[in-house]
């Protein structure tokens, strides 16, 4: 910034400027709490460890939408509603079958979710029950969209959703065309729980900012998907798998590979976090899953490489892994294509996004931050022929 411009700026009028909004409180919420120093994550009062051990994804959805766990009848009712909302309109199926087979799955998901708004009843009351019904519908349809596109791009027949079973079971069934085993369903369900909500991250902030304009939930979720698509947010898990595959293709030693990238000042995806100062608690849970799954499915080498990379990063620059690091190996061990990883992230996180949308809508104020202008002022006009 030019010295003359610095003199013109009264910084007392901009008391909370931080690059990337780090440390800035934009909203209050009951959806989740992160203790970065202790490495603790809480959803509406319950630690992620408690939920990972005891809950189902459907229970977590109810928790994030209602700030409490469901009783038996409420959970049964939610499961029934989710199952009834799994099918997607024929126009959306037509799009999935005819769009480019080389398109990024997250780009396709973004478009398909936006299309869903054309087929949902418009309600001028916009009460909580209506918002909940929208949240249920979107959450139920996203797994169908992801699985349908993956099969269409691979020239396979699209599998209709089931009218029973869990979200995790149904997704794996639609994706692979066969019923998953108990362990696969349990693993997928746990992954959905771990990714459901995580404070005021970029996609959640985008979602709430769009909601604050009184735009519809489909717009907010579409915008959130666009934010999650970026490699510095949800796309990091795919980049982790790309790194592991690159090590394999080069027949490289993982330790030497990482040290070489660090020496060249290249970013190692899946490490570090803006909030956690210790290991991400979700990474801790996924680490155990990764070890078990890799050994069961014959991918021990990937897990061993992951452990070697983890130790190297800790020894060299003192950085712990985040949720993306081990989720990559978990998904790969389940036979899921790496370019679908971020879509699965979205399939889970929509529960948190819609919970935040409901919370924002109930006590809304338009999001309108200020910007510090650092450009020139009062320039003289110069005719085009003299520029």
C-alpha positions in Angstrom: 0.0 0.0 0.0 1.4 3.4 -0.9 2.4 5.6 2.0 0.1 8.4 0.9 -2.9 6.0 1.0 -1.9 4.7 4.4 -2.1 8.2 5.7 -5.7 8.6 4.4 -7.0 5.5 6.2 -8.4 5.8 9.7 -7.7 2.3 11.0 -9.8 3.0 14.1 -12.8 2.7 11.8 -11.7 -0.9 10.9 -11.0 -2.5 14.3 -11.5 -6.1 13.3 -9.5 -6.6 10.1 -8.0 -10.0 9.8 -6.8 -11.8 6.7 -9.2 -14.6 5.9 -11.5 -13.4 8.8 -9.4 -15.4 11.2 -10.6 -15.0 14.7 -13.6 -12.9 13.6 -16.9 -13.9 15.2 -19.6 -13.6 12.5 -22.5 -15.6 14.0 -23.6 -17.2 17.2 -24.7 -20.9 16.9 -25.8 -23.9 18.8 -24.7 -26.3 16.1 -21.1 -27.1 17.0 -18.2 -26.0 19.1 -14.5 -26.5 18.4 -11.8 -26.4 21.1 -8.7 -26.1 19.0 -6.2 -26.3 21.9 -7.7 -29.5 23.3 -8.7 -31.0 20.0 -12.3 -31.3 20.8 -15.4 -31.1 18.5 -18.9 -30.9 19.9 -22.2 -31.2 18.0 -25.0 -29.5 19.9 -23.6 -30.6 23.2 -22.3 -34.1 22.3 -18.6 -34.8 21.6 -17.7 -36.3 18.3 -16.3 -39.3 20.2 -19.6 -39.9 21.9 -21.5 -39.6 18.6 -19.1 -41.7 16.7 -19.4 -44.5 19.2 -23.2 -44.4 19.7 -25.1 -42.4 17.0 -26.3 -43.0 13.5 -26.1 -40.4 10.8 -29.9 -40.0 10.9 -29.7 -39.2 14.6 -27.0 -36.7 13.9 -29.2 -35.0 11.3 -32.1 -34.7 13.8 -29.6 -33.3 16.4 -28.3 -30.6 14.0 -31.8 -29.6 12.9 -33.4 -29.6 16.4 -30.5 -29.2 18.9 -31.5 -32.4 20.7 -31.5 -36.1 20.0 -34.7 -37.8 18.8 -36.8 -40.2 20.8 -37.6 -43.5 19.3 -40.8 -42.4 17.5 -39.2 -39.2 16.2 -36.2 -41.1 14.8 -38.5 -43.6 13.1 -40.5 -40.7 11.6 -37.4 -39.0 10.3 -36.1 -42.3 8.7 -39.4 -42.7 7.0 -39.4 -39.2 5.6 -35.8 -39.5 4.4 -36.6 -42.8 2.6 -39.6 -41.2 0.9 -37.5 -38.3 -0.4 -34.7 -40.3 -2.0 -36.0 -40.3 -5.5 -35.0 -37.4 -7.8 -37.0 -35.8 -10.6 -36.7 -37.3 -14.1 -35.3 -34.0 -15.4 -32.4 -34.2 -13.0 -31.8 -37.9 -14.0 -31.8 -36.8 -17.6 -29.2 -34.1 -16.8 -27.0 -36.7 -15.0 -27.2 -39.1 -17.9 -26.4 -36.5 -20.6 -23.9 -34.1 -19.1 -20.2 -34.7 -19.8 -18.8 -37.9 -18.4 -15.6 -36.1 -17.8 -17.2 -33.3 -15.7 -16.0 -32.9 -12.1 -18.5 -34.7 -9.9 -18.7 -31.7 -7.5 -19.7 -29.4 -10.4 -22.4 -31.9 -11.4 -23.7 -32.1 -7.9 -23.8 -28.3 -7.6 -25.9 -28.1 -10.8 -28.2 -30.9 -9.9 -28.9 -29.5 -6.4 -29.7 -26.2 -7.9 -32.2 -27.9 -10.3 -34.0 -29.5 -7.4 -35.5 -26.1 -6.5 -37.6 -26.2 -9.6 -39.5 -29.2 -8.2 -40.1 -28.1 -4.6 -43.3 -26.4 -3.4 -42.9 -22.7 -2.8 -44.1 -21.6 0.7 -44.5 -18.0 1.6 -44.8 -18.8 5.4 -41.2 -20.1 5.6 -41.8 -21.6 9.1 -39.5 -24.1 10.7 -41.5 -27.1 9.7 -41.2 -26.1 6.0 -37.5 -25.6 6.4 -37.2 -29.0 8.0 -39.0 -30.6 5.1 -36.6 -28.9 2.7 -33.6 -30.1 4.7 -34.9 -33.6 4.7 -35.6 -33.6 1.0 -32.1 -32.2 0.0 -30.3 -34.5 2.4 -32.2 -37.5 1.1 -31.6 -36.6 -2.6 -27.9 -35.8 -2.6 -26.7 -39.4 -2.2 -29.0 -40.4 -5.1 -27.5 -37.7 -7.3 -23.9 -38.7 -6.5 -24.5 -42.4 -7.1 -26.5 -41.8 -10.2 -23.9 -39.6 -11.9 -21.1 -42.0 -11.1 -22.9 -44.9 -12.7 -24.0 -42.8 -15.7 -20.5 -41.6 -16.4 -19.3 -45.2 -16.2 -22.0 -46.4 -18.7 -23.8 -48.3 -16.0 -27.5 -48.5 -15.4 -28.7 -46.0 -12.7 -29.8 -47.9 -9.6 -33.1 -46.7 -8.0 -32.9 -45.9 -4.3 -34.3 -48.4 -1.8 -37.4 -47.7 0.3 -35.7 -49.1 3.4 -32.2 -49.2 5.1 -30.0 -46.4 6.3 -28.6 -43.5 4.3 -25.2 -45.1 4.3 -26.5 -48.5 3.2 -28.6 -47.0 0.4 -25.8 -44.9 -0.9 -23.4 -47.8 -1.2 -26.2 -49.9 -2.8 -26.9 -47.3 -5.4 -23.2 -46.7 -6.1 -22.1 -50.3 -6.5 -25.4 -52.0 -7.6 -25.2 -54.5 -4.7 -26.0 -54.5 -1.0 -23.1 -53.6 1.2 -21.9 -55.7 4.1 -22.4 -54.7 7.7 -18.9 -53.4 8.1 -19.1 -51.2 5.0 -22.4 -49.7 6.0 -21.0 -49.0 9.5 -17.9 -47.4 8.1 -19.8 -45.2 5.7 -22.2 -44.2 8.4 -19.4 -43.2 10.7 -17.8 -41.1 7.9 -21.0 -39.3 7.5 -21.2 -38.5 11.2 -17.6 -37.2 11.3 -18.1 -34.8 8.4 -21.6 -33.5 9.3 -20.7 -30.2 11.0 -17.6 -28.2 11.8 -18.2 -24.6 12.9 -18.0 -21.5 10.7 -15.9 -22.9 7.9 -16.0 -21.4 4.4 -18.9 -23.4 3.1 -21.0 -22.9 6.2 -20.3 -19.2 6.2 -21.3 -19.1 2.5 -24.5 -21.0 3.3 -25.5 -18.6 6.1 -24.6 -15.5 4.1 -26.9 -16.6 1.2 -29.6 -17.4 3.7 -29.3 -14.0 5.2 -30.6 -12.4 2.0 -33.8 -14.5 2.5 -32.8 -16.7 -0.5 -34.1 -20.3 -0.5 -32.3 -23.3 1.0 -31.4 -24.7 -2.4 -29.5 -21.5 -3.2 -27.7 -21.7 0.1 -26.7 -25.4 -0.3 -25.7 -24.8 -3.9 -23.4 -22.0 -2.8 -22.0 -24.1 0.0 -21.2 -26.9 -2.4 -19.4 -24.4 -4.6 -17.3 -23.3 -1.6 -16.6 -26.9 -0.5 -15.4 -27.8 -4.0 -12.2 -25.8 -3.5 -9.0 -27.7 -2.8 -8.3 -25.7 0.3 -11.7 -26.8 1.8 -13.5 -30.0 0.9 -11.3 -30.9 -2.1 -8.3 -31.6 0.2 -9.1 -35.3 0.7 -9.0 -36.0 -3.0 -5.6 -34.2 -3.2 -4.3 -36.5 -0.4 -5.2 -39.6 -2.4 -3.6 -38.1 -5.5 -0.4 -37.7 -3.5 -0.5 -41.3 -2.3 -1.1 -42.5 -5.9 1.7 -40.3 -7.1 4.1 -41.9 -4.6 3.0 -45.3 -5.9 3.4 -44.3 -9.6 6.9 -42.9 -8.9 7.8 -45.9 -6.7 9.1 -43.3 -4.3 9.9 -43.6 -0.6 7.1 -41.7 1.1 9.5 -40.0 3.6 11.8 -38.8 0.9 8.8 -37.7 -1.2 7.4 -35.5 1.5 10.8 -34.1 2.5 11.3 -33.2 -1.2 8.0 -31.4 -1.4 8.7 -29.5 1.8 12.1 -28.5 0.5 10.4 -27.1 -2.6 7.9 -25.3 -0.3 5.0 -27.3 -1.8 1.9 -27.8 0.3 1.2 -31.3 1.8 -2.6 -31.7 1.7 -4.4 -33.2 4.7 -2.2 -31.4 7.3 -2.7 -28.4 9.5 -5.9 -26.7 10.4 -6.9 -23.1 11.0 -8.5 -24.0 14.3 -6.9 -27.1 15.7 -3.5 -26.8 17.4 -3.3 -30.5 18.0 -4.6 -33.5 16.0 -8.1 -33.1 14.6 -10.3 -35.4 16.7 -12.0 -36.7 13.5 -8.6 -37.6 12.1 -7.9 -39.6 15.3 -11.1 -41.6 14.8 -10.5 -42.1 11.1 -6.9 -43.2 11.7 -8.1 -46.3 13.5 -10.7 -47.0 10.8 -8.0 -46.6 8.2 -5.7 -49.1 9.8 -8.5 -51.7 10.2 -9.9 -51.2 6.7 -6.6 -51.2 4.9 -5.6 -54.5 6.4 -9.0 -56.0 5.6 -9.0 -54.9 2.0 -5.3 -55.5 1.2 -4.3 -51.8 1.2 -1.8 -52.0 4.0 0.8 -50.2 2.1 -1.4 -47.1 1.8 -1.9 -47.0 5.6 1.8 -47.6 6.2 2.7 -44.7 3.9 0.2 -42.5 5.7 1.8 -43.3 9.0 5.2 -42.5 7.6 4.0 -39.2 6.1 2.3 -38.3 9.4 5.6 -38.9 11.4 7.6 -37.0 8.8 5.3 -34.0 8.9 5.3 -34.0 12.7 9.1 -34.3 12.9 9.9 -31.8 10.2 7.4 -29.0 10.8 5.4 -30.1 13.8 2.0 -30.2 12.0 -0.7 -32.8 12.7 -3.1 -34.3 10.2 -6.7 -33.1 9.7 -9.8 -35.0 8.8 -8.9 -35.2 5.1 -5.7 -37.1 5.6 -7.1 -40.5 6.7 -10.5 -40.1 5.1 -8.8 -40.5 1.8 -7.4 -43.9 2.7 -10.7 -45.0 4.2 -12.7 -44.1 1.1 -10.1 -45.7 -1.2 -10.2 -48.9 0.8 -13.9 -49.0 0.3 -13.4 -48.9 -3.5 -14.7 -45.3 -3.9 -13.2 -43.3 -6.8 -11.0 -40.4 -5.4 -12.9 -37.7 -7.4 -16.1 -38.6 -5.4 -14.5 -37.9 -2.0 -15.6 -34.3 -1.8 -19.1 -35.3 -3.0 -19.4 -37.7 0.0 -18.2 -34.8 2.2 -21.1 -32.7 0.9 -23.5 -35.7 1.3 -22.7 -35.5 5.0 -22.2 -31.8 5.5 -25.6 -30.9 4.0 -27.0 -31.8 7.4 -24.9 -29.1 9.1 -25.5 -26.6 6.3 -29.3 -27.0 6.5 -29.1 -26.8 10.3 -27.3 -23.5 10.1 -29.8 -22.3 7.5 -32.7 -23.0 9.9 -30.8 -21.2 12.7 -30.0 -18.2 10.5 -33.6 -17.9 9.2 -35.1 -18.0 12.7 -33.1 -14.9 13.8 -32.0 -13.4 10.5 -29.9 -10.3 9.9 -28.5 -9.6 6.4 -24.7 -10.3 6.3 -23.0 -7.1 5.2 -19.4 -6.8 6.3 -17.2 -3.8 5.5 -14.1 -3.7 3.3 -11.0 -1.7 3.7 -10.4 0.2 0.5 -6.7 0.5 -0.4 -6.9 1.9 -4.0 -6.4 5.3 -5.5 -9.0 8.1 -5.1 -10.2 11.0 -7.2 -8.2 10.2 -10.3 -8.4 12.5 -13.3 -10.2 11.2 -16.4 -7.9 10.5 -19.3 -9.5 10.2 -22.8 -9.1 6.7 -24.3 -6.9 7.9 -27.1 -4.4 9.4 -24.6 -4.1 6.3 -22.3 
